[in-house]
């Protein structure tokens, strides 16, 4: 297992380091607002029951709710979920501290949103994760998966993946790719500055000083058996 497989996703919300080799004590994916790429996805969707997997501090979940979706949002970090419950206590969003690979949920969803959760799951658990998502899906459900793409200007492998590697895992997990497009995922540049220098990463910034991380947006449907 790599240090990314052992990442401390609960501790980073409490000021502990996310990874072992370098200090990352701010949440790198927390930008104080919904991810722009998620906003672009949500604005074109018909409202329905939506599952936000790895919701963090709930920015995307709140936007989905504002667009009229009935939102269930889960995260493996109890600290993050508790903060969501405080931030959005009157939103109607259902927040749960659950493992995405074994949620225990008994409902199904029209839309599943994975905004940078796939690459945070240890590689050997990704098929199990996708099969759990298939259990929660209707035949017509769409899973929107946003994950780091291998690039000279992005995150290192295995956090970032080639499309062919993702496709193989997706198919083993019971899904098929309907759409694959390159997008940008915004991040907290200050949080990963030491990490960027130590790993020799050539990450670009936008006009607001946020990281512009190359990513894939995949639209997935259940495989037809």
C-alpha positions in Angstrom: 0.0 0.0 0.0 1.2 3.5 -0.8 1.0 6.5 1.6 -2.0 7.7 -0.4 -3.8 4.4 0.5 -3.1 5.2 4.2 -4.2 8.9 3.9 -5.7 10.3 7.1 -9.0 11.6 5.7 -10.5 12.0 9.2 -7.5 13.6 10.8 -6.9 16.3 8.2 -10.2 17.9 9.3 -8.7 18.0 12.8 -5.4 19.6 11.8 -3.4 16.3 11.5 -1.4 15.6 8.4 -3.2 13.9 5.4 -0.2 11.9 4.4 3.0 10.6 6.0 5.8 12.0 3.9 5.0 15.7 4.1 2.8 18.0 6.3 -0.7 18.6 4.8 -2.8 19.9 7.7 -5.3 22.0 5.7 -8.0 20.2 3.7 -6.7 20.4 0.1 -10.1 20.0 -1.6 -11.9 22.6 0.6 -12.2 25.8 -1.4 -15.1 27.4 0.5 -17.6 26.8 -2.3 -18.9 24.0 -4.6 -16.5 22.7 -7.2 -17.1 24.6 -10.4 -17.0 21.3 -12.4 -19.7 19.9 -10.1 -21.8 23.0 -10.7 -21.5 22.5 -14.4 -22.8 18.9 -14.0 -25.6 19.7 -11.7 -27.1 22.5 -13.7 -28.0 20.1 -16.5 -29.6 17.4 -14.4 -33.3 16.7 -13.7 -33.9 16.9 -10.0 -34.1 13.5 -8.3 -32.7 11.6 -5.3 -28.9 12.2 -5.3 -26.1 10.6 -3.4 -23.0 12.7 -2.7 -20.2 10.3 -2.0 -17.3 11.7 0.1 -19.1 15.0 0.7 -16.5 16.7 2.8 -17.9 19.9 4.2 -21.0 19.6 2.1 -20.5 22.4 -0.5 -21.6 20.2 -3.4 -24.4 18.6 -1.5 -25.9 22.0 -0.6 -25.7 23.1 -4.3 -27.4 20.0 -5.4 -30.1 20.6 -2.8 -30.5 24.2 -4.1 -31.0 22.7 -7.6 -34.0 20.7 -6.2 -32.4 17.3 -5.6 -33.3 15.2 -2.6 -29.8 14.8 -1.2 -28.1 12.1 0.9 -24.5 12.9 1.6 -21.9 10.6 3.1 -18.3 10.8 4.3 -15.9 8.5 6.1 -14.9 11.5 8.3 -17.2 11.9 11.4 -15.6 15.3 11.9 -16.6 16.4 8.4 -20.1 15.1 8.8 -20.6 16.9 12.2 -19.5 20.1 10.6 -22.0 19.6 7.8 -24.7 19.0 10.3 -23.8 22.4 11.9 -23.5 24.2 8.6 -26.7 22.9 7.0 -28.9 22.0 9.9 -32.0 23.4 8.2 -31.2 22.3 4.6 -33.1 19.0 4.5 -29.9 17.2 3.4 -29.4 13.9 5.1 -25.7 13.6 6.2 -24.3 10.3 7.4 -20.8 9.1 8.5 -20.5 6.0 6.3 -17.9 4.0 4.4 -18.4 4.4 0.7 -17.4 0.8 0.1 -20.0 -0.5 2.5 -22.6 2.1 3.1 -25.4 0.0 4.6 -27.9 2.3 2.8 -31.2 0.6 1.9 -32.4 3.2 -0.8 -31.5 3.7 -4.4 -30.6 6.9 -6.2 -31.3 8.6 -9.5 -27.9 10.3 -9.5 -24.6 9.4 -7.7 -22.0 12.1 -7.5 -18.3 11.3 -6.8 -16.3 14.5 -6.7 -12.7 13.4 -6.1 -13.6 10.3 -3.9 -12.6 7.5 -6.3 -8.9 8.4 -6.3 -9.0 8.7 -2.4 -10.1 5.0 -2.1 -7.2 2.5 -1.9 -6.7 0.9 -5.3 -7.5 -2.6 -4.1 -10.9 -1.4 -2.8 -12.1 0.5 -5.9 -14.0 -2.4 -7.5 -15.7 -3.1 -4.2 -16.7 0.6 -4.0 -18.1 0.7 -7.6 -20.1 -2.5 -6.9 -21.5 -0.9 -3.8 -22.5 2.1 -5.9 -24.2 -0.3 -8.4 -26.2 -1.8 -5.5 -27.6 1.7 -4.8 -28.4 2.4 -8.5 -31.5 2.0 -10.6 -31.1 0.7 -14.1 -31.2 4.3 -15.4 -29.0 5.9 -12.7 -26.0 7.9 -13.8 -22.8 8.0 -11.7 -20.8 11.1 -12.3 -17.2 10.3 -11.4 -14.7 13.2 -11.1 -11.1 11.9 -10.5 -7.6 13.1 -11.1 -6.2 12.5 -14.6 -2.5 11.6 -15.3 -0.9 14.8 -16.5 2.4 16.7 -16.4 0.5 19.5 -14.6 -1.4 17.3 -12.1 -1.2 15.0 -9.1 1.3 12.1 -9.1 0.3 8.5 -9.8 -1.4 6.5 -8.4 -3.6 9.5 -7.2 -3.9 10.4 -10.9 -4.9 7.7 -13.4 -4.9 7.0 -17.1 -8.4 6.7 -18.6 -7.6 3.1 -19.7 -6.9 2.1 -16.1 -10.1 3.7 -14.8 -12.1 2.1 -17.6 -10.8 -1.4 -16.6 -11.8 -0.8 -13.0 -15.1 0.7 -13.8 -16.1 -2.3 -16.0 -15.0 -4.7 -13.3 -17.2 -2.8 -10.9 -20.3 -3.2 -13.0 -20.4 0.1 -14.9 -19.8 1.3 -18.4 -18.5 4.7 -19.5 -21.0 6.8 -21.5 -19.0 10.0 -21.5 -15.4 10.9 -20.7 -14.2 14.5 -20.7 -11.2 16.3 -19.4 -12.0 18.9 -16.8 -10.3 20.9 -14.0 -10.6 20.3 -10.3 -9.9 23.3 -8.1 -8.0 22.9 -4.9 -6.4 24.8 -2.0 -2.9 25.7 -3.2 -1.5 26.7 0.2 -2.5 23.3 1.7 -0.3 21.3 -0.7 2.6 23.8 -1.3 5.1 21.7 0.7 3.8 18.5 -1.0 4.1 20.1 -4.4 7.7 21.1 -3.8 8.8 17.8 -2.3 7.2 15.8 -5.2 8.4 18.2 -7.9 4.9 18.8 -9.2 4.3 21.4 -11.9 0.7 22.4 -10.8 -0.8 25.5 -12.4 -2.9 28.0 -10.5 -6.0 30.0 -11.6 -6.6 33.7 -11.2 -7.8 33.2 -7.6 -4.7 31.3 -6.6 -6.3 27.9 -6.6 -4.8 24.8 -8.1 -6.0 23.7 -11.5 -5.8 20.0 -11.3 -6.4 18.0 -14.5 -9.2 15.5 -14.0 -11.6 13.2 -15.7 -15.4 13.6 -15.6 -16.9 10.3 -16.4 -20.6 9.7 -16.8 -21.3 6.0 -16.0 -24.3 3.7 -16.4 -24.8 0.2 -15.2 -23.5 -2.4 -17.5 -26.1 -4.3 -19.4 -25.7 -8.1 -18.6 
